[in-house]
Amino acid sequence: MKYPALIIDKQKIKHNTHLLVNRCKKSGINVAAVSKVYCAIPEVAQAMVDGGAYMIADSRLENLKKLRFLNVPKMLLRIPMKSQADDVVDYADLSLNSEIETLRAIANAAQRKNKTHKVILMTDLGDLREGVWNENVVDFAGQIIGMKGIDLLGLGTNLTCYGGVIPNEENLGELIRLARQIENRYNTKLEIISGGNSSSLYLLFNGQMPMGINQLRLGESIVLGIETAYGKRIEGTYRDAFTFAAEIIEIKEKPSVPIGQIGMDAFGQKPVFTDKGKRKRGILAAGREDINVEGIIPRDKCISIFGASSDHLLVDFTECCKEYKVGDIVEFDLAYGGLLAASTSEYVEKVVI
Ligand SMILES: *Cc1c(COP(=O)(O)O)cnc(C)c1O
């Protein structure tokens, strides 16, 4: 095996998907499984489909293109670029949208290809990322309904991404009210009310999910077994479907405070140190080109992380009973940011088991 490596257990992904799909199904909610954080590695996306996801969703068209072979609808999560209109129609069965000009470009592309592109209109309920402001969304919907080449399939929202706004009965209730207003005003039916991401799950677990929400777009909860409103573990899911593994290249006893005048580190920051005496310091062959220090958690709890430069991860083995040696592999759990970094780094070997 080559290191550093990102090792993915597809059975665990399948299990996590299955558990959440079944839990959601009980409340009349379909799960669109989100593949963006692991860059849509096809075998892992396949595991999500095997686990029962009725749809695969990703923010990048490149990823949806890779997943063309999957036998489920594919949804584009990020508001499309106008310049991508043709590819949107080719590689996404549906997309989340908020701009009329882009929708016109998609409608034109779809008509040229004799297709109809399905759209979920996004409304902003306060998180201040994407979406038509909630007060304007009913009017806005009127501009799309009847547009040739476009089929308005539903209304959706995204929370807890930029503003950290937590979904609740009030804001998701508002989403449902807006959907009903659109239906009544334009005498139409909205098939999907898409009630957010992994931060909406806690409502389901607490029995507080407003009736009417019938889709969630779930990434982190499937991949890491964590709900994201409060960061709690989801009972029954695996936390360790993804493993980051790096090899030890040096172990030395050294002081805990550098010797000499302290200037700036490799990233222009002035470092501070506390003197803990001599430590058993290890260097792993991984660094900021592979992961971010805040995004990795050593599985062996005796290990702590000093820091990292571009290619070196400095760890403290002093408290370990296990005798680590050069050539040994150290394993880490990942936080969302660490997983994102490892997935996007070309230096990290991706291994699906
Ligand atoms: C990334 C993303 C999701 C999935 O979010 P998780 O917190 O990983 O569940 C859902 N919806 C949109 C629009 C996204 O961009």
PDBQT file of the ligand as one rigid body, heavy atoms in Angstrom, charges set to zero:
ROOT
HETATM    1  C1  LIG A 401     -23.146  19.671   0.620  1.00  0.00    +0.000 C 
HETATM    2  C2  LIG A 401     -24.586  19.888   0.498  1.00  0.00    +0.000 A 
HETATM    3  C3  LIG A 401     -25.477  19.036   1.159  1.00  0.00    +0.000 A 
HETATM    4  C4  LIG A 401     -25.013  17.914   2.074  1.00  0.00    +0.000 C 
HETATM    5  O1  LIG A 401     -24.601  18.451   3.301  1.00  0.00    +0.000 OA
HETATM    6  P1  LIG A 401     -24.173  17.488   4.536  1.00  0.00    +0.000 P 
HETATM    7  O2  LIG A 401     -24.028  18.411   5.682  1.00  0.00    +0.000 OA
HETATM    8  O3  LIG A 401     -22.880  16.849   4.132  1.00  0.00    +0.000 OA
HETATM    9  O4  LIG A 401     -25.249  16.500   4.715  1.00  0.00    +0.000 OA
HETATM   10  C5  LIG A 401     -26.828  19.247   0.965  1.00  0.00    +0.000 A 
HETATM   11  N1  LIG A 401     -27.280  20.262   0.200  1.00  0.00    +0.000 NA
HETATM   12  C6  LIG A 401     -26.459  21.102  -0.446  1.00  0.00    +0.000 A 
HETATM   13  C7  LIG A 401     -27.017  22.189  -1.279  1.00  0.00    +0.000 C 
HETATM   14  C8  LIG A 401     -25.077  20.953  -0.316  1.00  0.00    +0.000 A 
HETATM   15  O5  LIG A 401     -24.260  21.807  -0.943  1.00  0.00    +0.000 OA
ENDROOT
TORSDOF 0
